[in-house]
Amino acid sequence: MRRWMGLPVAAVMLTACVTINVYFPAAEAREAAQEFVEKVIGDEAAVPADEGDDGASLQPGNAASALALASRIDWWALAGVGSAHAQGQPDITIKTPAIQAIQARMASRFESQLRAGFDAGALGFAADGTIVVRDAGQLPLKDRVAINQAVADDNRDRKAVYREVAVANGHPEWESQIRDVFARQWISSARKGWWYQSGGSWKQK
């Protein structure tokens, strides 16, 4: 009888161990957010040259470049071992049809309507991962209705992608953490002259 009574306790302890091991992979989330954001914003010239993948920095004899290349290779994958098992934590994927469809819409919208608003100082990245019209006076009167609609559409896509990333990675409860990581990345990726919200006030890059 005592042996059987001990089983529920053991099961609870095992479950607790599993729960503890499945924690939010912040580093992987930041990498995924950076990849997503840079593809939406575009303008590859803004990416530092030593972070590009054009191969220019990978010349023979450049030991630092060789090490950088080696660090990008998933050696565990080449050995047939999943990265999640090798690192003891889940990866963050953004390679689902739903996420990529949202990304494509956002990239097209940003290039066709929103970039000019950021360049003019009319739009800004809010601290909650959305964008806002911070100074409508910087927009031509004829464009204000269209820009307001584009901002509303973009914010819907932003909220959707934070949810989709969490769900796609099997942890819907991560949505708020995914949103926070993306919010910081939008600001980090903001180009010179663009506005962003920090500490309750607006600042310019």
Helices and strands as residue ranges (DSSP letters): H 2-21, H 26-41, G 44-46, G 49-51, H 63-72, H 75-78, H 83-87, H 97-109, I 110-114, H 115-120, E 123-125, E 131-133, G 136-138, G 141-143, H 144-168, G 172-174, H 175-188, E 195-198, E 201-204
